């Protein structure tokens, strides 16, 4: 699966299904929508809004960089707004995760499901480590995308000063002046691992994002 997203500077346990029917007015068919439906609709709406709040400012960064220059005061200001918004999104997301689990795409849709991953992908390392098992369980159930788990696992490994598994993370290389794929464990078989979770080859991924990739490393 081809995926290009401004996350490198990177959405879930299924909600319990309640089948109790609300009382229907007399004379009407008592066939009713399960009470979980309104809950799912609310979560879907809330998570989709969180996705907008997480991504909008990040999507502005390329234009800000082109207009004012990388490292400019304008770019730094956008980043300050991003960090502030990340804190707000994280509080909202943790409340959902702790109350409902990693809500699956069959319940809230792909965009809302992906929002959980987006926010955790931008969280601090302890938070990422805490919620990774929840995401893994969701992936096993087919309720979240495998590449969500791959990106989060790689980011945790990179931040822990360990080689990544899928090659999803890149860091700034002062020598080349470009983003460079962070070292990968067992790099010879990385494309086999990527293929299993629906990702393109590491070479295609690097080219698509403008990253440098040295297989020897």
C-alpha positions as CSV (number, residue, x, y, z in Angstrom):
1,X,0.0,0.0,0.0
2,X,1.4,3.3,-1.0
3,X,1.4,5.9,1.7
4,X,2.9,9.3,1.9
5,X,2.1,11.3,5.0
6,X,3.8,14.1,6.9
7,X,4.3,12.2,10.1
8,X,8.1,12.0,10.1
9,X,9.3,15.3,11.2
10,X,3.0,8.8,10.8
11,X,-5.4,5.5,12.6
12,X,-8.5,-0.6,17.2
13,X,-10.1,-3.1,20.0
14,X,-13.7,-3.3,18.9
15,X,-16.4,-1.4,21.0
16,X,-18.5,-3.8,22.9
17,X,-21.7,-4.4,21.0
18,X,-24.8,-3.5,23.0
19,X,-27.9,-5.1,21.7
20,X,-30.5,-3.8,24.2
21,X,-33.3,-2.0,22.5
22,X,-34.7,1.3,23.7
23,X,-38.3,1.4,24.6
24,X,-40.4,2.0,21.5
25,X,-43.5,4.2,21.5
26,X,-46.7,2.1,21.7
27,X,-48.1,1.2,18.3
28,X,-44.8,1.3,16.6
29,X,-42.5,-1.4,15.5
30,X,-40.0,-2.0,18.3
31,X,-37.2,-2.9,15.9
32,X,-34.6,-0.4,16.9
33,X,-31.0,0.5,16.2
34,X,-28.7,-1.1,18.8
35,X,-27.7,1.4,21.4
36,X,-24.1,1.1,20.3
37,X,-25.0,2.9,17.0
38,X,-25.2,6.4,18.5
39,X,-22.0,5.8,20.4
40,X,-20.2,4.6,17.3
41,X,-21.5,7.7,15.4
42,X,-20.3,10.0,18.1
43,X,-16.9,8.4,18.2
44,X,-16.6,8.4,14.4
45,X,-17.3,12.1,14.3
46,X,-15.0,12.9,17.2
47,X,-12.1,10.9,15.8
48,X,-12.5,12.3,12.3
49,X,-12.3,15.8,13.7
50,X,-9.2,14.8,15.7
51,X,-7.6,13.6,12.4
52,X,-8.3,17.0,10.9
53,X,-6.8,18.8,13.9
54,X,-3.7,16.5,13.8
55,X,-2.9,16.9,10.1
56,X,-4.0,20.4,8.9
57,X,-1.0,22.3,10.3
58,X,1.4,19.6,9.2
59,X,0.1,19.8,5.7
60,X,0.9,23.5,5.7
61,X,4.6,23.0,6.5
62,X,5.9,22.5,2.9
63,X,4.3,25.7,1.7
64,X,5.6,27.6,4.7
65,X,9.1,26.2,4.2
66,X,9.1,27.2,0.5
67,X,7.8,30.7,1.2
68,X,9.8,31.6,4.3
69,X,12.6,29.0,4.2
70,X,13.4,26.0,6.4
71,X,14.3,27.0,10.0
72,X,12.6,30.4,9.5
73,X,10.7,32.0,12.4
74,X,7.5,31.4,10.5
75,X,8.2,27.7,10.3
76,X,9.1,27.6,14.0
77,X,5.8,29.3,14.8
78,X,3.9,26.7,12.8
79,X,5.7,23.9,14.7
80,X,4.8,25.6,18.0
81,X,1.2,25.5,17.0
82,X,1.5,21.8,16.0
83,X,3.0,20.9,19.4
84,X,0.2,22.7,21.2
85,X,-2.5,21.0,19.0
86,X,-0.8,17.6,19.5
87,X,-1.3,18.0,23.3
88,X,-5.0,18.7,22.8
89,X,-5.4,15.8,20.4
90,X,-3.6,13.5,22.7
91,X,-5.8,14.3,25.7
92,X,-8.9,13.6,23.6
93,X,-7.5,10.4,22.1
94,X,-6.3,8.9,25.4
95,X,-9.8,9.5,26.8
96,X,-11.3,7.5,23.9
97,X,-8.6,4.7,24.2
98,X,-9.0,4.3,27.9
99,X,-12.8,4.2,27.7
100,X,-13.4,2.2,24.5
101,X,-10.1,0.6,23.5
102,X,-8.6,0.9,20.0
103,X,-11.8,1.3,18.2
104,X,-11.8,-0.8,15.0
105,X,-12.5,0.4,11.4
106,X,-15.6,-1.9,11.2
107,X,-17.2,0.3,13.9
108,X,-16.0,3.8,13.0
109,X,-14.5,3.6,9.6
110,X,-11.0,3.9,8.2
111,X,-10.4,7.6,8.8
112,X,-11.6,7.6,12.4
113,X,-9.6,4.4,13.1
114,X,-6.5,5.9,11.6
115,X,-6.8,9.0,13.7
116,X,-5.9,7.0,16.8
117,X,-2.7,5.9,15.2
118,X,-1.9,9.4,14.0
119,X,-2.1,10.9,17.4
120,X,-0.2,8.1,19.2
121,X,2.5,8.2,16.4
122,X,3.1,11.8,17.5
123,X,3.0,11.1,21.3
124,X,5.9,10.7,23.7
125,X,7.8,7.3,23.8
126,X,6.2,6.0,27.1
127,X,2.7,6.7,25.6
128,X,3.6,4.9,22.4
129,X,4.9,1.9,24.3
130,X,1.8,1.8,26.5
131,X,-0.7,1.7,23.6
132,X,1.3,-0.4,21.1
133,X,-0.1,-3.8,22.5
134,X,-3.6,-2.4,22.1
135,X,-2.9,-1.6,18.4
136,X,-1.3,-5.0,17.9
137,X,-4.4,-6.7,19.2
138,X,-6.6,-4.6,16.8
139,X,-4.4,-5.6,13.8
140,X,-4.6,-9.3,14.7
141,X,-8.4,-8.9,14.6
142,X,-8.3,-7.2,11.3
143,X,-9.6,-4.0,12.8
144,X,-6.5,-1.8,12.1
145,X,-4.0,-1.7,9.2
146,X,-0.8,-3.7,9.6
147,X,1.3,-0.7,8.5
148,X,-0.1,1.4,11.4
149,X,1.6,-1.1,13.7
150,X,4.8,-1.2,11.5
151,X,5.2,2.6,11.6
152,X,4.6,2.8,15.4
153,X,6.9,-0.2,16.1
154,X,9.7,1.4,14.0
155,X,9.3,4.8,15.6
156,X,9.5,3.2,19.1
157,X,12.7,1.3,18.1
158,X,14.3,4.4,16.6
159,X,13.6,6.5,19.7
160,X,15.0,3.6,21.8
161,X,18.2,3.7,19.8
162,X,17.6,0.3,18.2
163,X,17.4,-0.7,14.5
164,X,13.9,-0.5,13.0
165,X,12.1,-3.5,11.4
166,X,10.2,-2.1,8.4
167,X,12.3,0.9,7.4
168,X,9.4,3.4,7.8
169,X,11.4,6.0,9.8
170,X,14.0,8.5,8.5
171,X,16.3,11.0,10.2
172,X,18.1,14.1,9.0
173,X,21.6,13.4,7.6
174,X,23.9,16.5,7.9
175,X,26.4,15.1,5.4
176,X,23.9,14.7,2.5
177,X,21.6,17.4,3.7
178,X,18.7,15.0,3.2
179,X,16.4,12.7,5.2
180,X,18.0,9.3,5.4
181,X,16.3,5.9,6.2
182,X,17.2,5.0,9.8
183,X,19.2,1.7,10.1
184,X,17.1,-1.5,9.6
185,X,17.6,-4.8,11.3
186,X,18.0,-7.7,8.8
187,X,17.9,-5.3,5.9
188,X,18.2,-8.0,3.3
189,X,14.7,-9.2,4.1
190,X,13.0,-5.9,4.8
191,X,11.0,-5.9,1.5
192,X,9.5,-9.3,2.4
193,X,8.4,-7.9,5.7
194,X,7.0,-4.8,4.0
195,X,5.1,-6.8,1.4
196,X,3.4,-8.8,4.1
197,X,1.8,-5.7,5.5
198,X,1.0,-4.1,2.2
199,X,3.8,-1.6,1.8
200,X,5.9,-0.9,-1.3
201,X,9.6,-1.8,-1.4
202,X,12.0,0.2,0.7
203,X,13.6,1.5,-2.5
204,X,10.2,2.8,-3.8
205,X,9.4,4.3,-0.4
206,X,12.7,6.1,-0.2
207,X,12.3,7.5,-3.8
208,X,8.7,8.5,-3.2
209,X,9.6,10.5,-0.1
210,X,12.9,11.9,-1.3
211,X,14.9,9.9,1.3
212,X,18.4,8.4,0.9
213,X,18.8,4.7,1.5
214,X,22.1,2.8,2.0
215,X,21.5,-0.9,2.2
216,X,25.0,-1.5,3.6
217,X,24.0,0.4,6.7
